Amino acid sequence: MNAEDHRISSDWLALREPADASARAPDLVERLGRHLPAGRLTIHDLGGGTGSMGRWLAPLMPGPQHWVVHDRDDELLEVATTDLPGPAADGSAVTVEARQSDITHLQPDDLAGAALITASALLDLLTGEELTGLVDVCATAACPVLLPLSVVGRVDLTPADPLDARVTAAFNAHQRRATERGRLLGPDAVAVAVEAFGQGGGEVLVRPSPWRLDADQGALMGAWFAGWIGAAREQEPDLAAEIDAYADRRRAQAVAGRLAVTVDHADVLVLQA
Ligand SMILES: C[S@@+](CC[C@H](N)C(=O)[O-])C[C@H]1O[C@@H](n2cnc3c(N)ncnc32)[C@H](O)[C@@H]1O
């Protein structure tokens, strides 16, 4: 792990899991279902963390499934192998295996026999070179690829505030920051993925998958806001005083139950040629 790669906590992944489940585009699962082979499915979940994707998707698909969850974080993988998905849609067994690895170094053999490759909330954390490398290794597996929940750089807060656009721009610049690995894609990841997979000749489908947060998701909204504002502040230290005053205004609105936030994401399904 490089110095700039902060660890993603299992608490954060648990907090966002219900919102992720509500946001992912169900019609892409229906399309995907028409492109899966009969028999036991081997599904590779890249950057799978605690296994949230399997807990959402496995019960929506029929037939026996074996999920291989790849992540560099062994503590998250431990959760993935203990908090297992429910049975498949037809009651078939679902098994889970953890593989600790850096998914930017995957080789074709690592994905041999895959019926499906998925990566949820991962693409925006990669550099352009890492993403195109991943597209190349997915191409060797020649199976569908489902990529939900990449951030796209749009956030809508209600009521509006004059500082919204500047904080959003600062956050997006932070998402695109230069690292030891290269510049991160952040909100550009979906466009890069669509272009790279499209060049392979497959059909590429994109759907919106926003989080819609209000007082009923207060804990998630608070944690999301802390991360969003913290990144913007780190990116624009000269704006710190204005950002702090903005954060106080927004927190007061949230406490009063008057703040609603939409965080836009996109889901991508690739039906490889
Ligand atoms: C935002 S979390 C999403 C986790 C999970 N897919 C979900 O939807 O809950 C991103 C995950 O990618 C993992 N990750 C990021 N870069 C990675 C890399 N290069 N190799 C392996 N895992 C990586 C992180 O450890 C983390 O678990």
The ligand as a Tripos MOL2 file, in Angstrom:
@<TRIPOS>MOLECULE
LIG
   27    29     1     0     0
SMALL
NO_CHARGES

@<TRIPOS>ATOM
      1 C1        -14.8180    2.2440   -1.5490 C.3       1 LIG1
      2 S1        -14.3030    0.6470   -1.1050 S.3       1 LIG1
      3 C2        -15.5450   -0.3540   -1.8620 C.3       1 LIG1
      4 C3        -15.6110   -1.7250   -1.2520 C.3       1 LIG1
      5 C4        -16.6930   -2.6320   -1.8310 C.3       1 LIG1
      6 N1        -16.5010   -2.8600   -3.2440 N.3       1 LIG1
      7 C5        -18.0720   -2.0790   -1.5700 C.2       1 LIG1
      8 O1        -18.7870   -1.7540   -2.5390 O.co2     1 LIG1
      9 O2        -18.4430   -1.9670   -0.3920 O.co2     1 LIG1
     10 C6        -12.9010    0.3560   -2.1720 C.3       1 LIG1
     11 C7        -12.2060   -0.9600   -1.8550 C.3       1 LIG1
     12 O3        -11.1590   -1.1610   -2.8090 O.3       1 LIG1
     13 C8        -10.0190   -1.6640   -2.1360 C.3       1 LIG1
     14 N2         -8.8760   -1.2990   -2.9840 N.ar      1 LIG1
     15 C9         -8.5570   -0.0660   -3.4540 C.ar      1 LIG1
     16 N3         -7.4920   -0.1370   -4.2520 N.ar      1 LIG1
     17 C10        -7.1100   -1.4440   -4.2900 C.ar      1 LIG1
     18 C11        -6.0630   -2.1620   -4.9410 C.ar      1 LIG1
     19 N4         -5.1820   -1.5280   -5.7190 N.pl3     1 LIG1
     20 N5         -5.9900   -3.4980   -4.7650 N.ar      1 LIG1
     21 C12        -6.8730   -4.1530   -3.9780 C.ar      1 LIG1
     22 N6         -7.8850   -3.5360   -3.3280 N.ar      1 LIG1
     23 C13        -8.0030   -2.1950   -3.4840 C.ar      1 LIG1
     24 C14       -10.0500   -0.9970   -0.7740 C.3       1 LIG1
     25 O4         -9.3030   -1.7060    0.1960 O.3       1 LIG1
     26 C15       -11.5450   -1.0270   -0.4790 C.3       1 LIG1
     27 O5        -11.9400   -2.2100    0.1480 O.3       1 LIG1
@<TRIPOS>BOND
     1     1     2 1
     2     2     3 1
     3     2    10 1
     4     3     4 1
     5     4     5 1
     6     5     6 1
     7     5     7 1
     8     7     8 2
     9     7     9 1
    10    10    11 1
    11    11    12 1
    12    11    26 1
    13    12    13 1
    14    13    14 1
    15    13    24 1
    16    14    15 ar
    17    14    23 ar
    18    15    16 ar
    19    16    17 ar
    20    17    18 ar
    21    17    23 ar
    22    18    19 1
    23    18    20 ar
    24    20    21 ar
    25    21    22 ar
    26    22    23 ar
    27    24    25 1
    28    24    26 1
    29    26    27 1
@<TRIPOS>SUBSTRUCTURE
     1 LIG1         1 GROUP 0 **** ****
